[in-house]
Amino acid sequence: MKYFAFLLLFISTLSCAQDKVPIAGDTEFQRQTNSDFKDASKSPLKAKDLKTFKGLDFFKFDSIYVVKATLKRTPNSKWFKMQTTTSRLSNERVFGVVTFQLQGQTFNLNVYQGKDVIKEDGFEDYLFLPFLDNTNGEETYGGGRYIDLTIPEGDTIEIDFNKAYNPYCAYNEKYSCPIVPRVNYLDTDVRAGVKVFKKK
């Protein structure tokens, strides 16, 4: 595994024609995610969980969780070693800070760029947005969730929390997943995206 769960959204191909049972999900993101999880060649699920897998649990799509954010770039930020769930350290830097409003509150989050990731074909513009919120540990994974972004041309970027997903280590401890920095905590309930995975 070269990196973490961003591969889930970028390098897979939907293959519904090969599946006898329709892929579960109300949105394209949900269906694509479930399709990838059902595919043994891509799925992070353990064999015993894959056998009974029918689909992940998602919050219902809610447009209030699609926000327009202002991106303040930090071109002089230095690379640092982000801790992961294993002994591996991930080379990251703060690409910028996004500022947005959600449920009447203004929030700021760091957006990260991976030193190794941007060397991969097709990932040159990839940005990583990990975050924590008040649903963690109950409705959602305790370690927080991730959102994939792309570097915008200007200083505005759309963040769709309905596309928030769990790191692979939420499904299988063999994966090495970046730990969400505490600075990226949102003091609100983000009831959007993937819910906690209930292991068998």
N, C-alpha and C positions, 0 to 999 in steps of 0.2 A: 504494500500500500504506500504510494508515494506521498500522500497527504492525508486528508480526512474526508468528511462527507460531501465536500463540494463536488466530488466526482459523480455523486448521485444525480446531480441536476444537469451536468454539462456533457457527459460523454456516453450517455445511454440512448438507445433507440427504442421507441415504443413498438411492441410486437403483439398487439391485441389479436391479430389474426391467428396466432398460434395457440391462443388460450381458449378453452372451451367455455370458461366462465367469464363473463364481462368483468373488467377491472373496476373495482369499487372506487368511488370518489365523485364529489360534486363539481370539482374544477379540474382543469388540465393539470395543474400542479399536483393535486391529490392523486389523480389517476396515474400520472407518470411516476410518482414516488412509489405507489403501490405496485406498479408494474416492475420497477427495478427491484423492489424487495421480494417479489415472487420469483425473480430470476436467480437461480442458484449461483450463476457465474458472477453476479454483482452484489447479491444480498449480503448485508452484514449479520443477518440472523444466524443463530446457531441451528444446526441440523434439526434438533427437536422442535424448535420454534417454527422453522420453515415448513415443516410437515403439516402444521395446523394453521398456517398463516392465511388469513382471508383479506386482511387489509388493516392499515394503521388507523388509529382513532384521531380524527381531526375536529377542531372547532369548526362550526359553520362559518362560511365566508362572510366577512363583515367589512364593508367598504370604509368604515371609520378607521380601520387599521391599515389603510393605504394612505400614506402621508407624503407630502412634498417637503423635503428637507433642504436646508442650505448647507452646502459643503464648504468648509474652510480648510483649504489644503495646508499641510505642514511639510513643505519640501525639504526642510533642513533637519527633519527628525532622524534619529540614529536607529540603526538596527539593534534589536535586543533579543534575548533568549526568552521566549514565552514558555512557561511551564506547561506540561501536558500531563495526562493521566498515567504516563509511564515515565521512565528516566529520560526519554527523548526530550530535547529542547527544540522548539520551532523558531526559526529565524524570521522575525517580524519587525515591522516598523509601523508607526502611526502615520497613515497616509493623509488623514485629515480628521476633522471633527464635524459631525452632522448635528444640526440643530433643527428641531421640529416640534410641532404641537400635537399632543395626543390627549384626548379626553379633557381638554381645557387646561392642560399643563404643558409647560415648555421643558423639553429634555435635550441633553447633549450626550452623544455617544462617540467614542473613538472608532474609526474605521481603519482596519489593518490591511497591510499588504505583505504577502509572504515572499521572502527572498528566493526560495526554491521554486515556488509555484509560478512566478512570473516568467521563469525560464522555459516553461512548458508551452508547446504550441497551442494556441487558442486561449491561453490564460494570461496573456500579457496585460490585459486590462482588468484582471480579476481583483475584487476587493472582498474582504472578510469582515462581517459584522456579527460578533458574538454579543449576547446580552443576557442579563438576568432580570427577573421580574418577580412580582409577589405570588405568582401561581406556581413557582418552582417548588418541588417537593410534595405537591398535592395534585394539582391538575396536570402539571407539566414536569418534565425531567428536572431533578434537583440540581443538576450541574449547569442549567441554562440551555439556551438554544442558539442556533446560527442562522444567518441570512446571507445569501450570496448576492453580491452587487457588481456592477461594472462601472469603471471610471467614466463619468459623464464628460461631455465636451465643455459644459459651462460649470456654474457653481450651484446648480440645483440637481437634486437626485431623488428619485422615487424610492421609498422604502415600503415594501408590502409585507407586513407582519403575518399575513395569511400564508406566506411561504416560509415561515420560521420552521426549522427542522431540528431534530435531535442529533447530537454527535453520534458516531457509530458506537462509541463505548457505552451508550445507553442500551445497546442491544447485545453487545459482546465485549467483554473486558479485554480481549486480546488486542483491540485497536488502541492506538495512541492518539488521543484527542486533545487539542489545546484547551486549557482551562480558561474559562471566561474571566477576564480581569474584573476585579471588584468595581473599578471605575465605570464599568458599563452596566451598572445596576439601574433599572427603572423602577422607581417607587410607585408602581401601579400594577393593575392586573392586565396582562396582555393575553386576553382570551382569544387567541388566533393562532393558526398554524397547527403543528403536530402536538398531540397530547402525550402524556406519559405512556411508556410501553409497559404493559403488564406481562411480565415473563411467566411462562408456564412452570 
